[in-house]
C-alpha cells in the first residue's frame, strides 16, 4: 500500500499517482460516507469527467459528496493516509479545467453543503456553506436591500466555494472588487484534516493574510467548508450608456478618458463588431451593427449621483468621437443593453460548433494593439475570433470559434490561445484575469513567471500540502512541465529556465 | 543597491529592515542589524489612466501622494503618516489603513504586485500592474502586513483611485451605543459615508463622492454641518489618520481593537475612539492585556497592543495569539520564504 510519507510535493516534477489502490480508496471512503454520498460506477462518474472546459476529460476513481464538515475532514484524512489526489469541485462551471478530475484521484464535490447558515442584515454579512450558489446569496439578501457584489456571468449556477477558488470577478468588479475584496472569512480543511479559520468577522485578523492567499488558490491549499461574505447596499438606481465607435482605437481611448476624468463606472464593457453581429440575432438589443466597437458604461448609486455621472461620461464619450450614444431610460432598457454582453458566450455557441474562451488581462491602453494582433492570428491559424472585453479593468475574453470534429482544429485553437496569452504577458498583462490557470493554462504560466517565482509558489503549496495531494497538476507548473511545454517565451531576450534540459 | 541588500541578507545575521523608521514602535520590538531601505527609492511607473503606481521601497509616502495629487488621484486606503520620513515599503509591510478603510478597502486590497528579496536573497516577482490577475498564488497580498518577516520589499505596485469630487463633514452628538447603531444602519443604505469617528459623545462623519450625492446625503442625514467649506473638517480626518489628535498622545497603552462593526459597547476601562463604522476601536487603557484580548475575542475580533511600553509587549506580545493550526501554517510560510529566520525575527510573533 502506498503511504503518504513516501510522497513529497516537488517543484521539479509532477508526481506519478498510477500506483493508487482503487479498492483501498473506495473502502476507506465507504467507511466515512453514506452510500448515496459516494459514486464509483462509470455511469455515475460520467457527469464529473469535466468542468466548464469540456475539451479536457478524465474519469476520476470516485466522487465523494460529503454532507458536512466532519465528512470533509474524514474524506481528506482517508485520502491523505492513502496518498490519493483530491480534486475539490463546486458547480463545475469553471472555464480553465480547475475541477478536471485526476485519473487516479477522488473528486470532492461540495454540492451537498448548500445552506445559507446565517444572514445578518445589521452586520451586512452572510455565513454560507461552499455549495451555495453565488446568486442565491444576493436573492436571500435582497429583502434587506443588500446584495453580494461579485457577479460572474455564471452566477446562476456557480458556487461561492468555486468563487473562492478562482477569485471570481464579474462585470462590476472595477467599482466593487473581486471575491478577495468581498470575503471576510474562510473556514477550510487542509489535506491532513486540520480545520483552519482564515480571517474572522472583523475587517482584518492578526498574522499573515492567508485569507487572501486562500482566495484564488484553485483548491490547491485547503478545502473550503464555510465562508463569511460581505453584503453591500443595493444601489437605488443604475443606468447604462451605449456608445458606438467606428474605430476600435477610439473606443479604447474613450475608456482611458473616462478613467482620466475621475470616473470609476460600475461597469465598463466593450464588444467588437464580430461580437455584436453574433449576439444581436440572439438578444435583439438594438446594437449598432455598423459600429467597429460598442462600449457599455454603467453608473449606479443615488439618483443624483447617477445623473451627474451619466452626464460626465456622456461628455467624455462625445469628445472621444462616439458615433452614436444611447442612455437607458428605464431598467428594462438597461437590461436589454446588457443582455447581449451577458449572452455573448451562448450566442457564440449558437453560431459555431465549439468555442474556446480566453481570459487575459492587458493594460487598457494596449487594447487596440492587442486586437490588431488577434486579427493577424485569425489569418495565421485560419480561425475566427470574437472579442468581448471587460474594458474597465483590461480583462479580455477572445472567443476562438472552432469545430472539434474537424481534425486538427482543437490543436490549432490551443496554439492560437497560447499565442494570445503570450502576447498579454508581452504587453505587461497576465494570462488569466478571472478564470484561473487550472489545467488549461498551466503551460502559459511558464511564460509569465520565471523559475524562481514558480519555485516559491511550490514552497507555498508545500507549506499547506507537503505531499502535494490537493488538485495536483493544476495552477502552478513544475519546472519539468515548463521544459516540456517547449514553446517558452523569450522575455527581454532571456530564455527562461535555461538550467533545464529541452525535450 | 539590490546587490548590497543581497549580500547583507546572505551574510546570515538577523536583520531589522527599516525605511523611515516611523513605525519602529509597531509590532514586537525590532532586533538585528539595520538594513536601510531608503537608498532604494523612486517612482518606477505611474499611469493615471491605468490606475496604478509602481515605486521602489524607499520612496517617501509624501512624494507618492504629491505625485498622485497632481492628477487628482490618491491612495484610497489612506495609510497613516506617522512622520514625513515614512516610506512606501514600510507602509506596505505594516499593512495599516486609515479612516476610509471601511468604505474604500484596506491597503491589501490595493496591492497589485511586489518584487522582493526573500530570506535567501532570491529575487521574486509576484502579481503585476493590472487590476485583474489570478495567475499564481496571491503572494503580494500576503506580503502586505507581514512586517518584513517574509521578504524585503524592493518594489510595489498599488492601485490608485480618483480623489472624490466632493467632500463634506457632519457632526452629531450621541452616545457610543447610539452611534454604533446608527453607523451600522447607515452602512446598510446607499449613502456616500466614507469615514466615521466617534469620541467623547461626538460622532463625525465624512461624506465623499459625486457632488449631488454628497449634497443629498447631507440633507438626508440632517446633521449639524461643521466648518462649512473651511479647512477644519478635512483637518480632523487627517489628524485622525496620522494619529495627531490629542487622544493618541495620552500616556496609557494604546490598543487597536478590530471587531465586527456590530459588536456592542465593550465593558472595558479606559477611553475609546471608534472608526470604520464600528469595526476599528482604539482603546487607551491600563487594563490587563488578557482582559482586553478576551473582550475582543468574545465578540469575534482581536486586540493589538499598538503603542505602549516595549516591556508590556515583551510580556503580552503585540498581536493576539493564533490558534495552533493557523500558527502552524504561519511557521511553514515563514520557512518557505525565510528558512534561516533572519528577516525581522520576532517582529510579528516570537516564533516567526
Boltz contact constraints between the chains, C-beta under 6 A:
constraints:
  - contact:
      token1: [A, 122]
      token2: [B, 184]
      max_distance: 6.0
  - contact:
      token1: [A, 122]
      token2: [B, 262]
      max_distance: 6.0
  - contact:
      token1: [A, 123]
      token2: [B, 260]
      max_distance: 6.0
  - contact:
      token1: [A, 123]
      token2: [B, 262]
      max_distance: 6.0
  - contact:
      token1: [A, 124]
      token2: [B, 188]
      max_distance: 6.0
  - contact:
      token1: [A, 167]
      token2: [B, 134]
      max_distance: 6.0
  - contact:
      token1: [A, 169]
      token2: [B, 132]
      max_distance: 6.0
  - contact:
      token1: [A, 181]
      token2: [B, 109]
      max_distance: 6.0
  - contact:
      token1: [A, 194]
      token2: [B, 325]
      max_distance: 6.0
  - contact:
      token1: [A, 196]
      token2: [B, 325]
      max_distance: 6.0
  - contact:
      token1: [A, 196]
      token2: [B, 326]
      max_distance: 6.0
  - contact:
      token1: [A, 200]
      token2: [B, 300]
      max_distance: 6.0
  - contact:
      token1: [A, 201]
      token2: [B, 260]
      max_distance: 6.0
  - contact:
      token1: [A, 201]
      token2: [B, 300]
      max_distance: 6.0
  - contact:
      token1: [A, 202]
      token2: [B, 258]
      max_distance: 6.0
  - contact:
      token1: [A, 202]
      token2: [B, 259]
      max_distance: 6.0
  - contact:
      token1: [A, 202]
      token2: [B, 260]
      max_distance: 6.0
  - contact:
      token1: [A, 202]
      token2: [B, 301]
      max_distance: 6.0
  - contact:
      token1: [A, 203]
      token2: [B, 279]
      max_distance: 6.0
  - contact:
      token1: [A, 204]
      token2: [B, 258]
      max_distance: 6.0
  - contact:
      token1: [A, 206]
      token2: [B, 302]
      max_distance: 6.0
  - contact:
      token1: [A, 206]
      token2: [B, 319]
      max_distance: 6.0
  - contact:
      token1: [A, 206]
      token2: [B, 320]
      max_distance: 6.0
  - contact:
      token1: [A, 207]
      token2: [B, 322]
      max_distance: 6.0
  - contact:
      token1: [A, 207]
      token2: [B, 330]
      max_distance: 6.0
  - contact:
      token1: [A, 208]
      token2: [B, 142]
      max_distance: 6.0
  - contact:
      token1: [A, 208]
      token2: [B, 146]
      max_distance: 6.0
  - contact:
      token1: [A, 208]
      token2: [B, 330]
      max_distance: 6.0
  - contact:
      token1: [A, 208]
      token2: [B, 333]
      max_distance: 6.0
  - contact:
      token1: [A, 209]
      token2: [B, 108]
      max_distance: 6.0
  - contact:
      token1: [A, 209]
      token2: [B, 141]
      max_distance: 6.0
  - contact:
      token1: [A, 209]
      token2: [B, 142]
      max_distance: 6.0
  - contact:
      token1: [A, 209]
      token2: [B, 145]
      max_distance: 6.0
  - contact:
      token1: [A, 212]
      token2: [B, 138]
      max_distance: 6.0
  - contact:
      token1: [A, 212]
      token2: [B, 141]
      max_distance: 6.0
  - contact:
      token1: [A, 213]
      token2: [B, 137]
      max_distance: 6.0
  - contact:
      token1: [A, 213]
      token2: [B, 138]
      max_distance: 6.0
  - contact:
      token1: [A, 213]
      token2: [B, 142]
      max_distance: 6.0
  - contact:
      token1: [A, 216]
      token2: [B, 134]
      max_distance: 6.0
  - contact:
      token1: [A, 216]
      token2: [B, 138]
      max_distance: 6.0
  - contact:
      token1: [A, 217]
      token2: [B, 137]
      max_distance: 6.0
  - contact:
      token1: [A, 233]
      token2: [B, 188]
      max_distance: 6.0
  - contact:
      token1: [A, 233]
      token2: [B, 189]
      max_distance: 6.0
  - contact:
      token1: [A, 233]
      token2: [B, 190]
      max_distance: 6.0
  - contact:
      token1: [A, 235]
      token2: [B, 190]
      max_distance: 6.0
  - contact:
      token1: [A, 236]
      token2: [B, 190]
      max_distance: 6.0
  - contact:
      token1: [A, 256]
      token2: [B, 49]
      max_distance: 6.0
  - contact:
      token1: [A, 259]
      token2: [B, 49]
      max_distance: 6.0
  - contact:
      token1: [A, 260]
      token2: [B, 49]
      max_distance: 6.0
  - contact:
      token1: [A, 262]
      token2: [B, 72]
      max_distance: 6.0
  - contact:
      token1: [A, 262]
      token2: [B, 162]
      max_distance: 6.0
  - contact:
      token1: [A, 302]
      token2: [B, 190]
      max_distance: 6.0
  - contact:
      token1: [A, 302]
      token2: [B, 213]
      max_distance: 6.0
  - contact:
      token1: [A, 302]
      token2: [B, 216]
      max_distance: 6.0
  - contact:
      token1: [A, 304]
      token2: [B, 212]
      max_distance: 6.0
  - contact:
      token1: [A, 304]
      token2: [B, 213]
      max_distance: 6.0
  - contact:
      token1: [A, 304]
      token2: [B, 216]
      max_distance: 6.0
  - contact:
      token1: [A, 305]
      token2: [B, 210]
      max_distance: 6.0
  - contact:
      token1: [A, 305]
      token2: [B, 212]
      max_distance: 6.0
  - contact:
      token1: [A, 305]
      token2: [B, 213]
      max_distance: 6.0
  - contact:
      token1: [A, 308]
      token2: [B, 210]
      max_distance: 6.0
  - contact:
      token1: [A, 308]
      token2: [B, 212]
      max_distance: 6.0
  - contact:
      token1: [A, 361]
      token2: [B, 130]
      max_distance: 6.0
  - contact:
      token1: [A, 361]
      token2: [B, 132]
      max_distance: 6.0
  - contact:
      token1: [A, 361]
      token2: [B, 133]
      max_distance: 6.0
  - contact:
      token1: [A, 363]
      token2: [B, 50]
      max_distance: 6.0
  - contact:
      token1: [A, 393]
      token2: [B, 131]
      max_distance: 6.0
  - contact:
      token1: [A, 393]
      token2: [B, 132]
      max_distance: 6.0
  - contact:
      token1: [A, 394]
      token2: [B, 130]
      max_distance: 6.0
  - contact:
      token1: [A, 395]
      token2: [B, 132]
      max_distance: 6.0
  - contact:
      token1: [A, 429]
      token2: [B, 130]
      max_distance: 6.0
  - contact:
      token1: [A, 430]
      token2: [B, 128]
      max_distance: 6.0
  - contact:
      token1: [A, 430]
      token2: [B, 130]
      max_distance: 6.0
  - contact:
      token1: [A, 430]
      token2: [B, 133]
      max_distance: 6.0
  - contact:
      token1: [A, 430]
      token2: [B, 135]
      max_distance: 6.0
  - contact:
      token1: [A, 431]
      token2: [B, 135]
      max_distance: 6.0
  - contact:
      token1: [A, 432]
      token2: [B, 134]
      max_distance: 6.0
  - contact:
      token1: [A, 432]
      token2: [B, 135]
      max_distance: 6.0
  - contact:
      token1: [A, 433]
      token2: [B, 132]
      max_distance: 6.0
  - contact:
      token1: [A, 434]
      token2: [B, 132]
      max_distance: 6.0
  - contact:
      token1: [A, 436]
      token2: [B, 134]
      max_distance: 6.0
  - contact:
      token1: [A, 437]
      token2: [B, 135]
      max_distance: 6.0
  - contact:
      token1: [A, 448]
      token2: [B, 135]
      max_distance: 6.0
  - contact:
      token1: [A, 452]
      token2: [B, 122]
      max_distance: 6.0
  - contact:
      token1: [A, 452]
      token2: [B, 124]
      max_distance: 6.0
  - contact:
      token1: [A, 453]
      token2: [B, 124]
      max_distance: 6.0
  - contact:
      token1: [A, 453]
      token2: [B, 125]
      max_distance: 6.0
  - contact:
      token1: [A, 456]
      token2: [B, 124]
      max_distance: 6.0
  - contact:
      token1: [A, 457]
      token2: [B, 136]
      max_distance: 6.0
  - contact:
      token1: [A, 457]
      token2: [B, 137]
      max_distance: 6.0
  - contact:
      token1: [A, 459]
      token2: [B, 336]
      max_distance: 6.0
  - contact:
      token1: [A, 460]
      token2: [B, 137]
      max_distance: 6.0
  - contact:
      token1: [A, 460]
      token2: [B, 336]
      max_distance: 6.0
  - contact:
      token1: [A, 463]
      token2: [B, 332]
      max_distance: 6.0
  - contact:
      token1: [A, 463]
      token2: [B, 333]
      max_distance: 6.0
  - contact:
      token1: [A, 463]
      token2: [B, 336]
      max_distance: 6.0
